[in-house]
Amino acid sequence: MAFKPLHDRVLVRRTEGDEKTSGGLIIPDSAKEKPAEGVVISCGEGARKDSGELITMAVNNGDKVLFGKWSGTEVTVDGEELLIMKESDILGILS
């Protein structure tokens, strides 16, 4: 991939949403909500304090993360739709 986020930004690939409800009904594409879950593809080096000291990132490549419903900006990289967001938009890491 030819894209490297800067500073405290993270590139995330959304995971696919559920195809069925818990009751077994199939959800059409037009009614699906975009999932607020994804996998970190690439991370910047981190933010900097006023003193210039680097604050390391809490997330790493390959981490499965949760983020806010309206977080990030959709971008297309190498024909794939991805999200770029600040690390602070990430709510947590799934284990």
mmCIF file as gemmi writes it, N, C-alpha and C atoms, coordinates in Angstrom:
data_model
loop_
_atom_site.group_PDB
_atom_site.id
_atom_site.type_symbol
_atom_site.label_atom_id
_atom_site.label_alt_id
_atom_site.label_comp_id
_atom_site.label_asym_id
_atom_site.label_entity_id
_atom_site.label_seq_id
_atom_site.pdbx_PDB_ins_code
_atom_site.Cartn_x
_atom_site.Cartn_y
_atom_site.Cartn_z
_atom_site.occupancy
_atom_site.B_iso_or_equiv
_atom_site.pdbx_formal_charge
_atom_site.auth_seq_id
_atom_site.auth_asym_id
_atom_site.pdbx_PDB_model_num
ATOM 1 N N . MET Axp A 1 ? 0.84 -1.168 0 1 0 ? 1 A 1
ATOM 2 C CA . MET Axp A 1 ? 0 0 0 1 0 ? 1 A 1
ATOM 3 C C . MET Axp A 1 ? 0.89 1.237 0 1 0 ? 1 A 1
ATOM 4 N N . ALA Axp A 2 ? 0.497 2.221 -0.77 1 0 ? 2 A 1
ATOM 5 C CA . ALA Axp A 2 ? 1.322 3.411 -0.94 1 0 ? 2 A 1
ATOM 6 C C . ALA Axp A 2 ? 0.805 4.586 -0.114 1 0 ? 2 A 1
ATOM 7 N N . PHE Axp A 3 ? 0.248 4.346 1.072 1 0 ? 3 A 1
ATOM 8 C CA . PHE Axp A 3 ? -0.287 5.424 1.893 1 0 ? 3 A 1
ATOM 9 C C . PHE Axp A 3 ? 0.172 5.254 3.325 1 0 ? 3 A 1
ATOM 10 N N . LYS Axp A 4 ? 0.762 6.301 3.886 1 0 ? 4 A 1
ATOM 11 C CA . LYS Axp A 4 ? 1.23 6.298 5.278 1 0 ? 4 A 1
ATOM 12 C C . LYS Axp A 4 ? 0.603 7.497 5.983 1 0 ? 4 A 1
ATOM 13 N N . PRO Axp A 5 ? -0.263 7.275 6.986 1 0 ? 5 A 1
ATOM 14 C CA . PRO Axp A 5 ? -0.855 8.397 7.706 1 0 ? 5 A 1
ATOM 15 C C . PRO Axp A 5 ? 0.212 9.197 8.455 1 0 ? 5 A 1
ATOM 16 N N . LEU Axp A 6 ? -0.056 10.478 8.629 1 0 ? 6 A 1
ATOM 17 C CA . LEU Axp A 6 ? 0.863 11.349 9.356 1 0 ? 6 A 1
ATOM 18 C C . LEU Axp A 6 ? 0.397 11.554 10.795 1 0 ? 6 A 1
ATOM 19 N N . HIS Axp A 7 ? 1.345 11.864 11.652 1 0 ? 7 A 1
ATOM 20 C CA . HIS Axp A 7 ? 1.113 12.244 13.047 1 0 ? 7 A 1
ATOM 21 C C . HIS Axp A 7 ? 0.269 11.199 13.784 1 0 ? 7 A 1
ATOM 22 N N . ASP Axp A 8 ? -0.888 11.604 14.338 1 0 ? 8 A 1
ATOM 23 C CA . ASP Axp A 8 ? -1.696 10.68 15.145 1 0 ? 8 A 1
ATOM 24 C C . ASP Axp A 8 ? -2.908 10.162 14.375 1 0 ? 8 A 1
ATOM 25 N N . ARG Axp A 9 ? -2.755 9.992 13.066 1 0 ? 9 A 1
ATOM 26 C CA . ARG Axp A 9 ? -3.852 9.478 12.255 1 0 ? 9 A 1
ATOM 27 C C . ARG Axp A 9 ? -3.675 7.985 11.993 1 0 ? 9 A 1
ATOM 28 N N . VAL Axp A 10 ? -4.819 7.329 11.743 1 0 ? 10 A 1
ATOM 29 C CA . VAL Axp A 10 ? -4.853 5.881 11.585 1 0 ? 10 A 1
ATOM 30 C C . VAL Axp A 10 ? -5.691 5.551 10.351 1 0 ? 10 A 1
ATOM 31 N N . LEU Axp A 11 ? -5.252 4.588 9.564 1 0 ? 11 A 1
ATOM 32 C CA . LEU Axp A 11 ? -5.994 4.103 8.41 1 0 ? 11 A 1
ATOM 33 C C . LEU Axp A 11 ? -6.689 2.799 8.816 1 0 ? 11 A 1
ATOM 34 N N . VAL Axp A 12 ? -8.022 2.75 8.641 1 0 ? 12 A 1
ATOM 35 C CA . VAL Axp A 12 ? -8.819 1.622 9.126 1 0 ? 12 A 1
ATOM 36 C C . VAL Axp A 12 ? -9.648 1.035 7.989 1 0 ? 12 A 1
ATOM 37 N N . ARG Axp A 13 ? -9.713 -0.298 7.935 1 0 ? 13 A 1
ATOM 38 C CA . ARG Axp A 13 ? -10.59 -1.018 7.003 1 0 ? 13 A 1
ATOM 39 C C . ARG Axp A 13 ? -11.799 -1.491 7.806 1 0 ? 13 A 1
ATOM 40 N N . ARG Axp A 14 ? -12.997 -1.05 7.412 1 0 ? 14 A 1
ATOM 41 C CA . ARG Axp A 14 ? -14.216 -1.491 8.102 1 0 ? 14 A 1
ATOM 42 C C . ARG Axp A 14 ? -14.407 -2.991 7.942 1 0 ? 14 A 1
ATOM 43 N N . THR Axp A 15 ? -14.94 -3.629 8.99 1 0 ? 15 A 1
ATOM 44 C CA . THR Axp A 15 ? -15.317 -5.035 8.869 1 0 ? 15 A 1
ATOM 45 C C . THR Axp A 15 ? -16.719 -5.083 8.29 1 0 ? 15 A 1
ATOM 46 N N . GLU Axp A 16 ? -17.073 -6.18 7.664 1 0 ? 16 A 1
ATOM 47 C CA . GLU Axp A 16 ? -18.388 -6.315 7.041 1 0 ? 16 A 1
ATOM 48 C C . GLU Axp A 16 ? -19.466 -6.439 8.108 1 0 ? 16 A 1
ATOM 49 N N . GLY Axp A 17 ? -20.626 -5.816 7.851 1 0 ? 17 A 1
ATOM 50 C CA . GLY Axp A 17 ? -21.768 -5.889 8.766 1 0 ? 17 A 1
ATOM 51 C C . GLY Axp A 17 ? -22.452 -7.241 8.673 1 0 ? 17 A 1
ATOM 52 N N . ASP Axp A 18 ? -23.332 -7.503 9.633 1 0 ? 18 A 1
ATOM 53 C CA . ASP Axp A 18 ? -24.073 -8.762 9.655 1 0 ? 18 A 1
ATOM 54 C C . ASP Axp A 18 ? -25.03 -8.839 8.476 1 0 ? 18 A 1
ATOM 55 N N . GLU Axp A 19 ? -25.15 -10.026 7.907 1 0 ? 19 A 1
ATOM 56 C CA . GLU Axp A 19 ? -26.067 -10.256 6.791 1 0 ? 19 A 1
ATOM 57 C C . GLU Axp A 19 ? -27.467 -10.61 7.296 1 0 ? 19 A 1
ATOM 58 N N . LYS Axp A 20 ? -27.56 -11.129 8.537 1 0 ? 20 A 1
ATOM 59 C CA . LYS Axp A 20 ? -28.836 -11.575 9.091 1 0 ? 20 A 1
ATOM 60 C C . LYS Axp A 20 ? -29.029 -10.993 10.484 1 0 ? 20 A 1
ATOM 61 N N . THR Axp A 21 ? -30.291 -10.868 10.884 1 0 ? 21 A 1
ATOM 62 C CA . THR Axp A 21 ? -30.595 -10.469 12.257 1 0 ? 21 A 1
ATOM 63 C C . THR Axp A 21 ? -30.478 -11.698 13.152 1 0 ? 21 A 1
ATOM 64 N N . SER Axp A 22 ? -30.585 -11.496 14.467 1 0 ? 22 A 1
ATOM 65 C CA . SER Axp A 22 ? -30.509 -12.638 15.376 1 0 ? 22 A 1
ATOM 66 C C . SER Axp A 22 ? -31.7 -13.576 15.181 1 0 ? 22 A 1
ATOM 67 N N . GLY Axp A 23 ? -32.792 -13.055 14.63 1 0 ? 23 A 1
ATOM 68 C CA . GLY Axp A 23 ? -33.97 -13.879 14.348 1 0 ? 23 A 1
ATOM 69 C C . GLY Axp A 23 ? -33.899 -14.619 13.025 1 0 ? 23 A 1
ATOM 70 N N . GLY Axp A 24 ? -32.866 -14.347 12.22 1 0 ? 24 A 1
ATOM 71 C CA . GLY Axp A 24 ? -32.673 -15.06 10.966 1 0 ? 24 A 1
ATOM 72 C C . GLY Axp A 24 ? -33.132 -14.308 9.73 1 0 ? 24 A 1
ATOM 73 N N . LEU Axp A 25 ? -33.612 -13.062 9.884 1 0 ? 25 A 1
ATOM 74 C CA . LEU Axp A 25 ? -34.034 -12.282 8.721 1 0 ? 25 A 1
ATOM 75 C C . LEU Axp A 25 ? -32.823 -11.738 7.984 1 0 ? 25 A 1
ATOM 76 N N . ILE Axp A 26 ? -32.851 -11.793 6.673 1 0 ? 26 A 1
ATOM 77 C CA . ILE Axp A 26 ? -31.755 -11.276 5.857 1 0 ? 26 A 1
ATOM 78 C C . ILE Axp A 26 ? -31.923 -9.77 5.718 1 0 ? 26 A 1
ATOM 79 N N . ILE Axp A 27 ? -30.855 -9.032 5.96 1 0 ? 27 A 1
ATOM 80 C CA . ILE Axp A 27 ? -30.875 -7.573 5.889 1 0 ? 27 A 1
ATOM 81 C C . ILE Axp A 27 ? -30.405 -7.151 4.501 1 0 ? 27 A 1
ATOM 82 N N . PRO Axp A 28 ? -31.232 -6.391 3.755 1 0 ? 28 A 1
ATOM 83 C CA . PRO Axp A 28 ? -30.784 -5.929 2.436 1 0 ? 28 A 1
ATOM 84 C C . PRO Axp A 28 ? -29.698 -4.863 2.576 1 0 ? 28 A 1
ATOM 85 N N . ASP Axp A 29 ? -28.867 -4.725 1.544 1 0 ? 29 A 1
ATOM 86 C CA . ASP Axp A 29 ? -27.764 -3.758 1.584 1 0 ? 29 A 1
ATOM 87 C C . ASP Axp A 29 ? -28.247 -2.339 1.87 1 0 ? 29 A 1
ATOM 88 N N . SER Axp A 30 ? -29.409 -1.961 1.351 1 0 ? 30 A 1
ATOM 89 C CA . SER Axp A 30 ? -29.906 -0.597 1.536 1 0 ? 30 A 1
ATOM 90 C C . SER Axp A 30 ? -30.289 -0.309 2.982 1 0 ? 30 A 1
ATOM 91 N N . ALA Axp A 31 ? -30.558 -1.333 3.785 1 0 ? 31 A 1
ATOM 92 C CA . ALA Axp A 31 ? -30.975 -1.138 5.175 1 0 ? 31 A 1
ATOM 93 C C . ALA Axp A 31 ? -29.848 -1.364 6.178 1 0 ? 31 A 1
ATOM 94 N N . LYS Axp A 32 ? -28.698 -1.811 5.703 1 0 ? 32 A 1
ATOM 95 C CA . LYS Axp A 32 ? -27.581 -2.083 6.612 1 0 ? 32 A 1
ATOM 96 C C . LYS Axp A 32 ? -26.963 -0.794 7.11 1 0 ? 32 A 1
ATOM 97 N N . GLU Axp A 33 ? -26.587 -0.789 8.388 1 0 ? 33 A 1
ATOM 98 C CA . GLU Axp A 33 ? -25.803 0.318 8.923 1 0 ? 33 A 1
ATOM 99 C C . GLU Axp A 33 ? -24.34 -0.017 8.721 1 0 ? 33 A 1
ATOM 100 N N . LYS Axp A 34 ? -23.548 1.009 8.486 1 0 ? 34 A 1
ATOM 101 C CA . LYS Axp A 34 ? -22.119 0.768 8.368 1 0 ? 34 A 1
ATOM 102 C C . LYS Axp A 34 ? -21.587 0.406 9.753 1 0 ? 34 A 1
ATOM 103 N N . PRO Axp A 35 ? -20.802 -0.653 9.841 1 0 ? 35 A 1
ATOM 104 C CA . PRO Axp A 35 ? -20.295 -1.06 11.152 1 0 ? 35 A 1
ATOM 105 C C . PRO Axp A 35 ? -19.289 -0.048 11.695 1 0 ? 35 A 1
ATOM 106 N N . ALA Axp A 36 ? -19.279 0.087 13.012 1 0 ? 36 A 1
ATOM 107 C CA . ALA Axp A 36 ? -18.338 0.985 13.683 1 0 ? 36 A 1
ATOM 108 C C . ALA Axp A 36 ? -17.185 0.154 14.235 1 0 ? 36 A 1
ATOM 109 N N . GLU Axp A 37 ? -16.746 -0.794 13.444 1 0 ? 37 A 1
ATOM 110 C CA . GLU Axp A 37 ? -15.688 -1.713 13.837 1 0 ? 37 A 1
ATOM 111 C C . GLU Axp A 37 ? -14.793 -1.922 12.63 1 0 ? 37 A 1
ATOM 112 N N . GLY Axp A 38 ? -13.501 -2.044 12.873 1 0 ? 38 A 1
ATOM 113 C CA . GLY Axp A 38 ? -12.588 -2.243 11.764 1 0 ? 38 A 1
ATOM 114 C C . GLY Axp A 38 ? -11.223 -2.722 12.211 1 0 ? 38 A 1
ATOM 115 N N . VAL Axp A 39 ? -10.346 -2.865 11.241 1 0 ? 39 A 1
ATOM 116 C CA . VAL Axp A 39 ? -8.973 -3.321 11.487 1 0 ? 39 A 1
ATOM 117 C C . VAL Axp A 39 ? -8.019 -2.21 11.063 1 0 ? 39 A 1
ATOM 118 N N . VAL Axp A 40 ? -7.048 -1.923 11.923 1 0 ? 40 A 1
ATOM 119 C CA . VAL Axp A 40 ? -6.056 -0.886 11.631 1 0 ? 40 A 1
ATOM 120 C C . VAL Axp A 40 ? -5.115 -1.409 10.548 1 0 ? 40 A 1
ATOM 121 N N . ILE Axp A 41 ? -5.001 -0.637 9.467 1 0 ? 41 A 1
ATOM 122 C CA . ILE Axp A 41 ? -4.138 -1.005 8.349 1 0 ? 41 A 1
ATOM 123 C C . ILE Axp A 41 ? -2.773 -0.343 8.489 1 0 ? 41 A 1
ATOM 124 N N . SER Axp A 42 ? -2.777 0.929 8.89 1 0 ? 42 A 1
ATOM 125 C CA . SER Axp A 42 ? -1.533 1.684 8.987 1 0 ? 42 A 1
ATOM 126 C C . SER Axp A 42 ? -1.691 2.787 10.025 1 0 ? 42 A 1
ATOM 127 N N . CYS Axp A 43 ? -0.601 3.114 10.714 1 0 ? 43 A 1
ATOM 128 C CA . CYS Axp A 43 ? -0.602 4.154 11.747 1 0 ? 43 A 1
ATOM 129 C C . CYS Axp A 43 ? 0.487 5.176 11.461 1 0 ? 43 A 1
ATOM 130 N N . GLY Axp A 44 ? 0.221 6.414 11.871 1 0 ? 44 A 1
ATOM 131 C CA . GLY Axp A 44 ? 1.257 7.442 11.837 1 0 ? 44 A 1
ATOM 132 C C . GLY Axp A 44 ? 2.239 7.201 12.976 1 0 ? 44 A 1
ATOM 133 N N . GLU Axp A 45 ? 3.222 8.081 13.098 1 0 ? 45 A 1
ATOM 134 C CA . GLU Axp A 45 ? 4.23 7.882 14.148 1 0 ? 45 A 1
ATOM 135 C C . GLU Axp A 45 ? 3.762 8.361 15.512 1 0 ? 45 A 1
ATOM 136 N N . GLY Axp A 46 ? 2.717 9.189 15.585 1 0 ? 46 A 1
ATOM 137 C CA . GLY Axp A 46 ? 2.184 9.678 16.853 1 0 ? 46 A 1
ATOM 138 C C . GLY Axp A 46 ? 2.186 11.192 16.904 1 0 ? 46 A 1
ATOM 139 N N . ALA Axp A 47 ? 1.464 11.722 17.874 1 0 ? 47 A 1
ATOM 140 C CA . ALA Axp A 47 ? 1.382 13.172 18.057 1 0 ? 47 A 1
ATOM 141 C C . ALA Axp A 47 ? 2.638 13.659 18.787 1 0 ? 47 A 1
ATOM 142 N N . ARG Axp A 48 ? 2.789 14.962 18.822 1 0 ? 48 A 1
ATOM 143 C CA . ARG Axp A 48 ? 3.926 15.554 19.53 1 0 ? 48 A 1
ATOM 144 C C . ARG Axp A 48 ? 3.428 16.512 20.596 1 0 ? 48 A 1
ATOM 145 N N . LYS Axp A 49 ? 4.1 16.496 21.746 1 0 ? 49 A 1
ATOM 146 C CA . LYS Axp A 49 ? 3.809 17.445 22.809 1 0 ? 49 A 1
ATOM 147 C C . LYS Axp A 49 ? 4.355 18.809 22.401 1 0 ? 49 A 1
ATOM 148 N N . ASP Axp A 50 ? 3.996 19.843 23.156 1 0 ? 50 A 1
ATOM 149 C CA . ASP Axp A 50 ? 4.511 21.186 22.871 1 0 ? 50 A 1
ATOM 150 C C . ASP Axp A 50 ? 6.03 21.234 22.928 1 0 ? 50 A 1
ATOM 151 N N . SER Axp A 51 ? 6.616 20.36 23.75 1 0 ? 51 A 1
ATOM 152 C CA . SER Axp A 51 ? 8.074 20.313 23.876 1 0 ? 51 A 1
ATOM 153 C C . SER Axp A 51 ? 8.745 19.603 22.7 1 0 ? 51 A 1
ATOM 154 N N . GLY Axp A 52 ? 7.919 18.973 21.821 1 0 ? 52 A 1
ATOM 155 C CA . GLY Axp A 52 ? 8.468 18.25 20.678 1 0 ? 52 A 1
ATOM 156 C C . GLY Axp A 52 ? 8.618 16.768 20.923 1 0 ? 52 A 1
ATOM 157 N N . GLU Axp A 53 ? 8.378 16.328 22.157 1 0 ? 53 A 1
ATOM 158 C CA . GLU Axp A 53 ? 8.491 14.914 22.499 1 0 ? 53 A 1
ATOM 159 C C . GLU Axp A 53 ? 7.359 14.123 21.833 1 0 ? 53 A 1
ATOM 160 N N . LEU Axp A 54 ? 7.694 12.961 21.274 1 0 ? 54 A 1
ATOM 161 C CA . LEU Axp A 54 ? 6.735 12.12 20.558 1 0 ? 54 A 1
ATOM 162 C C . LEU Axp A 54 ? 5.869 11.335 21.539 1 0 ? 54 A 1
ATOM 163 N N . ILE Axp A 55 ? 4.555 11.364 21.323 1 0 ? 55 A 1
ATOM 164 C CA . ILE Axp A 55 ? 3.612 10.542 22.089 1 0 ? 55 A 1
ATOM 165 C C . ILE Axp A 55 ? 3.312 9.325 21.227 1 0 ? 55 A 1
ATOM 166 N N . THR Axp A 56 ? 3.721 8.146 21.658 1 0 ? 56 A 1
ATOM 167 C CA . THR Axp A 56 ? 3.55 6.94 20.842 1 0 ? 56 A 1
ATOM 168 C C . THR Axp A 56 ? 2.081 6.567 20.714 1 0 ? 56 A 1
ATOM 169 N N . MET Axp A 57 ? 1.766 5.873 19.648 1 0 ? 57 A 1
ATOM 170 C CA . MET Axp A 57 ? 0.394 5.456 19.363 1 0 ? 57 A 1
ATOM 171 C C . MET Axp A 57 ? 0.001 4.283 20.267 1 0 ? 57 A 1
ATOM 172 N N . ALA Axp A 58 ? -1.261 4.26 20.675 1 0 ? 58 A 1
ATOM 173 C CA . ALA Axp A 58 ? -1.778 3.171 21.502 1 0 ? 58 A 1
ATOM 174 C C . ALA Axp A 58 ? -2.259 2.003 20.646 1 0 ? 58 A 1
ATOM 175 N N . VAL Axp A 59 ? -2.48 2.243 19.359 1 0 ? 59 A 1
ATOM 176 C CA . VAL Axp A 59 ? -2.929 1.182 18.454 1 0 ? 59 A 1
ATOM 177 C C . VAL Axp A 59 ? -1.79 0.809 17.51 1 0 ? 59 A 1
ATOM 178 N N . ASN Axp A 60 ? -1.849 -0.402 17.015 1 0 ? 60 A 1
ATOM 179 C CA . ASN Axp A 60 ? -0.836 -0.913 16.089 1 0 ? 60 A 1
ATOM 180 C C . ASN Axp A 60 ? -1.518 -1.515 14.869 1 0 ? 60 A 1
ATOM 181 N N . ASN Axp A 61 ? -0.755 -1.726 13.813 1 0 ? 61 A 1
ATOM 182 C CA . ASN Axp A 61 ? -1.271 -2.388 12.62 1 0 ? 61 A 1
ATOM 183 C C . ASN Axp A 61 ? -1.848 -3.744 13.014 1 0 ? 61 A 1
ATOM 184 N N . GLY Axp A 62 ? -3.035 -4.064 12.476 1 0 ? 62 A 1
ATOM 185 C CA . GLY Axp A 62 ? -3.667 -5.353 12.744 1 0 ? 62 A 1
ATOM 186 C C . GLY Axp A 62 ? -4.62 -5.344 13.927 1 0 ? 62 A 1
ATOM 187 N N . ASP Axp A 63 ? -4.643 -4.281 14.742 1 0 ? 63 A 1
ATOM 188 C CA . ASP Axp A 63 ? -5.565 -4.211 15.879 1 0 ? 63 A 1
ATOM 189 C C . ASP Axp A 63 ? -6.999 -4.088 15.377 1 0 ? 63 A 1
ATOM 190 N N . LYS Axp A 64 ? -7.916 -4.799 16.023 1 0 ? 64 A 1
ATOM 191 C CA . LYS Axp A 64 ? -9.342 -4.684 15.723 1 0 ? 64 A 1
ATOM 192 C C . LYS Axp A 64 ? -9.901 -3.626 16.671 1 0 ? 64 A 1
ATOM 193 N N . VAL Axp A 65 ? -10.508 -2.571 16.119 1 0 ? 65 A 1
ATOM 194 C CA . VAL Axp A 65 ? -10.902 -1.419 16.928 1 0 ? 65 A 1
ATOM 195 C C . VAL Axp A 65 ? -12.381 -1.067 16.748 1 0 ? 65 A 1
ATOM 196 N N . LEU Axp A 66 ? -12.911 -0.37 17.755 1 0 ? 66 A 1
ATOM 197 C CA . LEU Axp A 66 ? -14.239 0.225 17.688 1 0 ? 66 A 1
ATOM 198 C C . LEU Axp A 66 ? -14.073 1.726 17.583 1 0 ? 66 A 1
ATOM 199 N N . PHE Axp A 67 ? -14.929 2.365 16.792 1 0 ? 67 A 1
ATOM 200 C CA . PHE Axp A 67 ? -14.859 3.816 16.646 1 0 ? 67 A 1
ATOM 201 C C . PHE Axp A 67 ? -16.272 4.376 16.564 1 0 ? 67 A 1
ATOM 202 N N . GLY Axp A 68 ? -16.4 5.683 16.718 1 0 ? 68 A 1
ATOM 203 C CA . GLY Axp A 68 ? -17.698 6.336 16.682 1 0 ? 68 A 1
ATOM 204 C C . GLY Axp A 68 ? -18.37 6.184 15.328 1 0 ? 68 A 1
ATOM 205 N N . LYS Axp A 69 ? -19.695 6.249 15.333 1 0 ? 69 A 1
ATOM 206 C CA . LYS Axp A 69 ? -20.484 6.05 14.123 1 0 ? 69 A 1
ATOM 207 C C . LYS Axp A 69 ? -20.12 7.042 13.018 1 0 ? 69 A 1
ATOM 208 N N . TRP Axp A 70 ? -19.829 8.284 13.377 1 0 ? 70 A 1
ATOM 209 C CA . TRP Axp A 70 ? -19.528 9.325 12.391 1 0 ? 70 A 1
ATOM 210 C C . TRP Axp A 70 ? -18.041 9.658 12.339 1 0 ? 70 A 1
ATOM 211 N N . SER Axp A 71 ? -17.192 8.801 12.875 1 0 ? 71 A 1
ATOM 212 C CA . SER Axp A 71 ? -15.751 9.063 12.919 1 0 ? 71 A 1
ATOM 213 C C . SER Axp A 71 ? -15.093 8.85 11.571 1 0 ? 71 A 1
ATOM 214 N N . GLY Axp A 72 ? -14.048 9.608 11.348 1 0 ? 72 A 1
ATOM 215 C CA . GLY Axp A 72 ? -13.201 9.395 10.185 1 0 ? 72 A 1
ATOM 216 C C . GLY Axp A 72 ? -13.715 9.99 8.894 1 0 ? 72 A 1
ATOM 217 N N . THR Axp A 73 ? -12.842 9.948 7.917 1 0 ? 73 A 1
ATOM 218 C CA . THR Axp A 73 ? -13.111 10.421 6.568 1 0 ? 73 A 1
ATOM 219 C C . THR Axp A 73 ? -12.901 9.261 5.614 1 0 ? 73 A 1
ATOM 220 N N . GLU Axp A 74 ? -13.889 9.016 4.756 1 0 ? 74 A 1
ATOM 221 C CA . GLU Axp A 74 ? -13.755 7.915 3.808 1 0 ? 74 A 1
ATOM 222 C C . GLU Axp A 74 ? -12.804 8.318 2.686 1 0 ? 74 A 1
ATOM 223 N N . VAL Axp A 75 ? -11.846 7.446 2.399 1 0 ? 75 A 1
ATOM 224 C CA . VAL Axp A 75 ? -10.888 7.657 1.318 1 0 ? 75 A 1
ATOM 225 C C . VAL Axp A 75 ? -10.792 6.373 0.501 1 0 ? 75 A 1
ATOM 226 N N . THR Axp A 76 ? -10.375 6.503 -0.744 1 0 ? 76 A 1
ATOM 227 C CA . THR Axp A 76 ? -10.15 5.333 -1.582 1 0 ? 76 A 1
ATOM 228 C C . THR Axp A 76 ? -8.657 5.226 -1.855 1 0 ? 76 A 1
ATOM 229 N N . VAL Axp A 77 ? -8.08 4.108 -1.446 1 0 ? 77 A 1
ATOM 230 C CA . VAL Axp A 77 ? -6.657 3.858 -1.646 1 0 ? 77 A 1
ATOM 231 C C . VAL Axp A 77 ? -6.521 2.539 -2.391 1 0 ? 77 A 1
ATOM 232 N N . ASP Axp A 78 ? -5.869 2.564 -3.529 1 0 ? 78 A 1
ATOM 233 C CA . ASP Axp A 78 ? -5.686 1.365 -4.371 1 0 ? 78 A 1
ATOM 234 C C . ASP Axp A 78 ? -7.03 0.693 -4.676 1 0 ? 78 A 1
ATOM 235 N N . GLY Axp A 79 ? -8.083 1.502 -4.921 1 0 ? 79 A 1
ATOM 236 C CA . GLY Axp A 79 ? -9.387 0.971 -5.271 1 0 ? 79 A 1
ATOM 237 C C . GLY Axp A 79 ? -10.199 0.428 -4.11 1 0 ? 79 A 1
ATOM 238 N N . GLU Axp A 80 ? -9.721 0.57 -2.89 1 0 ? 80 A 1
ATOM 239 C CA . GLU Axp A 80 ? -10.399 0.054 -1.704 1 0 ? 80 A 1
ATOM 240 C C . GLU Axp A 80 ? -10.873 1.216 -0.842 1 0 ? 80 A 1
ATOM 241 N N . GLU Axp A 81 ? -12.138 1.161 -0.365 1 0 ? 81 A 1
ATOM 242 C CA . GLU Axp A 81 ? -12.66 2.214 0.496 1 0 ? 81 A 1
ATOM 243 C C . GLU Axp A 81 ? -12.196 1.98 1.928 1 0 ? 81 A 1
ATOM 244 N N . LEU Axp A 82 ? -11.504 2.977 2.471 1 0 ? 82 A 1
ATOM 245 C CA . LEU Axp A 82 ? -10.958 2.905 3.825 1 0 ? 82 A 1
ATOM 246 C C . LEU Axp A 82 ? -11.349 4.162 4.585 1 0 ? 82 A 1
ATOM 247 N N . LEU Axp A 83 ? -11.084 4.174 5.879 1 0 ? 83 A 1
ATOM 248 C CA . LEU Axp A 83 ? -11.32 5.339 6.721 1 0 ? 83 A 1
ATOM 249 C C . LEU Axp A 83 ? -10.003 5.848 7.267 1 0 ? 83 A 1
ATOM 250 N N . ILE Axp A 84 ? -9.846 7.155 7.303 1 0 ? 84 A 1
ATOM 251 C CA . ILE Axp A 84 ? -8.706 7.742 7.98 1 0 ? 84 A 1
ATOM 252 C C . ILE Axp A 84 ? -9.26 8.594 9.114 1 0 ? 84 A 1
ATOM 253 N N . MET Axp A 85 ? -8.723 8.387 10.311 1 0 ? 85 A 1
ATOM 254 C CA . MET Axp A 85 ? -9.223 9.096 11.484 1 0 ? 85 A 1
ATOM 255 C C . MET Axp A 85 ? -8.095 9.359 12.464 1 0 ? 85 A 1
ATOM 256 N N . LYS Axp A 86 ? -8.349 10.283 13.38 1 0 ? 86 A 1
ATOM 257 C CA . LYS Axp A 86 ? -7.384 10.532 14.447 1 0 ? 86 A 1
ATOM 258 C C . LYS Axp A 86 ? -7.463 9.391 15.446 1 0 ? 86 A 1
ATOM 259 N N . GLU Axp A 87 ? -6.373 9.141 16.136 1 0 ? 87 A 1
ATOM 260 C CA . GLU Axp A 87 ? -6.344 8.083 17.131 1 0 ? 87 A 1
ATOM 261 C C . GLU Axp A 87 ? -7.388 8.343 18.212 1 0 ? 87 A 1
ATOM 262 N N . SER Axp A 88 ? -7.661 9.578 18.525 1 0 ? 88 A 1
ATOM 263 C CA . SER Axp A 88 ? -8.627 9.911 19.584 1 0 ? 88 A 1
ATOM 264 C C . SER Axp A 88 ? -10.056 9.554 19.188 1 0 ? 88 A 1
ATOM 265 N N . ASP Axp A 89 ? -10.329 9.326 17.89 1 0 ? 89 A 1
ATOM 266 C CA . ASP Axp A 89 ? -11.667 8.887 17.452 1 0 ? 89 A 1
ATOM 267 C C . ASP Axp A 89 ? -11.912 7.41 17.747 1 0 ? 89 A 1
ATOM 268 N N . ILE Axp A 90 ? -10.852 6.675 18.033 1 0 ? 90 A 1
ATOM 269 C CA . ILE Axp A 90 ? -10.971 5.252 18.326 1 0 ? 90 A 1
ATOM 270 C C . ILE Axp A 90 ? -11.387 5.101 19.777 1 0 ? 90 A 1
ATOM 271 N N . LEU Axp A 91 ? -12.467 4.319 19.983 1 0 ? 91 A 1
ATOM 272 C CA . LEU Axp A 91 ? -13.026 4.147 21.318 1 0 ? 91 A 1
ATOM 273 C C . LEU Axp A 91 ? -12.341 3.027 22.105 1 0 ? 91 A 1
ATOM 274 N N . GLY Axp A 92 ? -11.842 2.006 21.425 1 0 ? 92 A 1
ATOM 275 C CA . GLY Axp A 92 ? -11.189 0.916 22.124 1 0 ? 92 A 1
ATOM 276 C C . GLY Axp A 92 ? -10.674 -0.136 21.164 1 0 ? 92 A 1
ATOM 277 N N . ILE Axp A 93 ? -9.881 -1.049 21.728 1 0 ? 93 A 1
ATOM 278 C CA . ILE Axp A 93 ? -9.291 -2.148 20.965 1 0 ? 93 A 1
ATOM 279 C C . ILE Axp A 93 ? -9.984 -3.443 21.4 1 0 ? 93 A 1
ATOM 280 N N . LEU Axp A 94 ? -10.451 -4.223 20.433 1 0 ? 94 A 1
ATOM 281 C CA . LEU Axp A 94 ? -11.084 -5.514 20.726 1 0 ? 94 A 1
ATOM 282 C C . LEU Axp A 94 ? -10.011 -6.59 20.787 1 0 ? 94 A 1
ATOM 283 N N . SER Axp A 95 ? -10.139 -7.476 21.766 1 0 ? 95 A 1
ATOM 284 C CA . SER Axp A 95 ? -9.14 -8.557 21.857 1 0 ? 95 A 1
ATOM 285 C C . SER Axp A 95 ? -9.757 -9.88 21.513 1 0 ? 95 A 1
